Amino acid sequence: MDDILRGLRVGYVMTGSFCTFSRSFEQAQALADLGAELIPIMSENAASTDTRFGTAQENIRRLEDICGRPVIATIAEAEPIGPKGLTDIMIVAPCTSNTAAKLANGITDTAASMAVKSHLRSGRPVLLAIASNDSLLGSAKNIGELFNRKNYFFVPMLQDDIERKPASLVAEFSLLPKAAAAAMRGVQLRPIIYHRT
């Protein structure tokens, strides 16, 4: 796994599932430690919203510290990613159901969706780390659509609380580097969905 990640140019996108930010930061650091070169990208909401999980500025600063470069947080900044061939893989971690819906329906109205669209013009892989309480309800259609799209891959997902949140799916973030290495080989890491017994 290390060899394929070393020197890999990764667009690292964070969208607004704020409760998973700490896990996402850990995996961004893991990728950097494995030798990947990360370009940090945040949706406008992720880059401007203060929550109990940290202020916007704290989150931006942490991602920039890991990646060693400024966060891209506007459509205009994200658009050149594809034309300039800046990324080998685009990772969206976390990927909210809102962002998944936009990707499934070709809507490009955030820095996050523009980064993915721009990257996809070269036919390179996109890895999604889904984090949504309605993944198996209203969002199931959009996630299912992306399952069937060329170049889309998923970090394996966990039914994180089948009693209190039976429709929730959250990526098992610890598998993100392994899923990225698999995606670069054109392979979907499996099982895609599971629950702890």
C-alpha positions as MATLAB code, in Angstrom:
seq = 'MDDILRGLRVGYVMTGSFCTFSRSFEQAQALADLGAELIPIMSENAASTDTRFGTAQENIRRLEDICGRPVIATIAEAEPIGPKGLTDIMIVAPCTSNTAAKLANGITDTAASMAVKSHLRSGRPVLLAIASNDSLLGSAKNIGELFNRKNYFFVPMLQDDIERKPASLVAEFSLLPKAAAAAMRGVQLRPIIYHRT';
ca = [
       0.000    0.000    0.000;
       2.764    2.456    0.894;
       4.337    2.453   -2.558;
       1.205    3.456   -4.431;
       0.453    6.265   -1.938;
       3.958    7.704   -1.854;
       3.992   10.809   -4.062;
       0.283   10.415   -4.881;
      -1.352   13.772   -5.558;
      -4.529   13.788   -3.501;
      -7.320   16.324   -3.590;
      -8.596   16.077   -0.005;
     -12.129   17.441    0.264;
     -14.039   17.984    3.502;
     -17.781   18.671    3.529;
     -20.090   19.465    6.439;
     -20.383   16.307    8.539;
     -18.665   18.123   11.380;
     -18.923   15.282   13.892;
     -16.542   13.224   11.724;
     -13.947   15.958   11.196;
     -11.552   14.621   13.834;
     -11.510   11.205   12.119;
     -10.997   12.835    8.743;
      -8.076   14.903   10.004;
      -6.467   11.719   11.346;
      -6.668   10.083    7.935;
      -5.401   13.147    6.112;
      -2.389   13.007    8.423;
      -2.013    9.264    7.801;
      -1.930    9.863    4.039;
       0.637   12.629    4.463;
       2.748   10.366    6.679;
       2.633    7.704    3.947;
       4.091   10.204    1.490;
       0.996   11.483   -0.315;
       0.864   15.133   -1.378;
      -2.449   16.638   -0.273;
      -4.315   19.586   -1.771;
      -6.849   20.707    0.873;
     -10.363   21.582   -0.268;
     -13.413   22.462    1.838;
     -17.000   23.127    0.895;
     -18.146   26.637    1.659;
     -20.189   25.384    4.617;
     -17.292   23.364    6.013;
     -15.008   26.384    5.704;
     -17.367   28.918    7.290;
     -19.380   27.187   10.015;
     -18.479   27.209   13.707;
     -19.769   24.174   15.611;
     -19.166   22.357   18.882;
     -16.590   20.334   16.942;
     -14.440   23.408   16.311;
     -14.564   26.827   14.736;
     -14.235   27.257   11.008;
     -10.851   28.889   11.425;
      -9.589   26.101   13.674;
     -10.640   23.487   11.137;
      -9.114   25.361    8.217;
      -5.867   25.844   10.130;
      -5.670   22.163   11.078;
      -6.195   20.982    7.497;
      -3.686   23.502    6.184;
      -1.124   22.386    8.777;
      -1.508   18.762    7.662;
      -1.386   19.546    3.947;
       1.162   22.358    4.034;
      -0.803   24.619    1.706;
      -3.860   26.918    1.738;
      -7.358   25.470    1.670;
      -9.324   25.820   -1.572;
     -12.825   26.949   -0.594;
     -14.406   28.556   -3.665;
     -15.656   27.297   -7.003;
     -13.215   29.580   -8.812;
     -10.257   28.140   -6.896;
     -11.392   24.549   -7.479;
     -12.118   24.786  -11.208;
      -8.472   24.624  -12.444;
      -7.772   21.317  -10.662;
      -8.751   19.210  -13.665;
      -7.436   21.398  -16.502;
      -4.078   21.682  -14.748;
      -3.963   17.942  -13.938;
      -3.235   18.612  -10.267;
      -4.652   15.412   -8.733;
      -4.301   11.655   -9.170;
      -7.250   10.912   -6.873;
      -9.963   13.021   -5.267;
     -11.012   11.974   -1.757;
     -14.165   13.425   -0.185;
     -13.954   12.749    3.552;
     -16.464   13.273    4.979;
     -18.938   13.200    2.098;
     -22.376   14.324    3.245;
     -25.590   13.073    1.682;
     -26.039   16.588    0.282;
     -22.726   16.397   -1.567;
     -23.420   12.831   -2.732;
     -26.751   14.029   -4.158;
     -25.032   16.827   -6.034;
     -22.455   14.460   -7.497;
     -25.126   11.942   -8.494;
     -27.193   14.645  -10.209;
     -24.431   16.672  -11.841;
     -24.901   19.752   -9.668;
     -21.802   21.914   -9.366;
     -22.481   24.710   -6.916;
     -19.795   24.319   -4.230;
     -16.020   24.130   -4.125;
     -16.393   20.441   -3.218;
     -18.594   19.466   -6.158;
     -16.511   21.575   -8.549;
     -13.297   19.916   -7.343;
     -14.751   16.472   -8.058;
     -16.207   17.490  -11.425;
     -12.977   19.138  -12.503;
     -10.911   16.121  -11.412;
     -13.221   13.652  -13.206;
     -12.557   15.189  -16.605;
      -9.362   13.098  -16.708;
     -11.153    9.860  -15.779;
      -9.275    9.454  -12.522;
     -10.722    7.915   -9.339;
     -12.904    9.621   -6.750;
     -13.092    8.075   -3.266;
     -16.082    8.942   -1.071;
     -16.174    8.567    2.721;
     -19.924    8.777    3.275;
     -21.244   10.208    6.566;
     -25.010   10.581    6.692;
     -27.892    9.736    9.028;
     -30.235    9.056    6.093;
     -27.967    6.980    3.851;
     -30.488    4.139    3.800;
     -33.537    6.413    3.415;
     -33.729    9.561    1.295;
     -30.080    9.442    0.284;
     -30.042    5.770   -0.720;
     -30.992    6.543   -4.321;
     -28.104    8.959   -4.812;
     -25.532    6.732   -3.141;
     -26.803    3.808   -5.234;
     -26.404    5.900   -8.373;
     -22.773    6.596   -7.474;
     -22.164    2.880   -6.829;
     -22.877    2.402  -10.540;
     -20.791    5.318  -11.819;
     -17.434    4.760  -13.393;
     -14.490    6.142  -11.389;
     -16.372    6.327   -8.067;
     -15.156    4.266   -5.120;
     -16.192    4.170   -1.472;
     -14.485    3.851    1.865;
     -16.305    0.870    3.453;
     -19.274    2.047    5.505;
     -20.496    1.040    8.916;
     -24.054    0.994   10.212;
     -22.895    2.900   13.255;
     -26.019    2.619   15.434;
     -28.602    0.195   14.061;
     -31.004    0.730   16.975;
     -31.124    4.507   17.384;
     -30.108    5.449   13.809;
     -31.121    2.502   11.610;
     -30.657    4.433    8.345;
     -27.233    5.874    9.204;
     -24.039    4.936    7.407;
     -20.627    6.342    8.293;
     -17.369    5.509    6.575;
     -14.898    3.469    8.578;
     -12.313    6.222    8.337;
      -9.441    4.000    9.474;
      -9.774    2.147    6.148;
      -9.350    5.305    4.071;
      -5.669    4.823    3.079;
      -6.307    1.185    2.168;
      -9.404    2.184    0.160;
      -7.405    4.902   -1.628;
      -4.695    2.414   -2.603;
      -7.362    0.017   -3.889;
      -9.111    2.777   -5.862;
      -5.824    3.671   -7.556;
      -5.747    0.064   -8.768;
      -9.371    0.303   -9.935;
     -10.640   -1.926   -7.121;
     -13.488   -1.318   -4.661;
     -12.507   -2.348   -1.135;
     -15.113   -4.759    0.287;
     -17.368   -5.317    2.075;
     -18.765   -1.898    1.245;
     -21.409   -1.918    4.019;
     -21.240   -3.838    7.278;
     -22.184   -3.554   10.937;
     -20.438   -4.528   14.111;
     -21.752   -7.721   15.684;
];
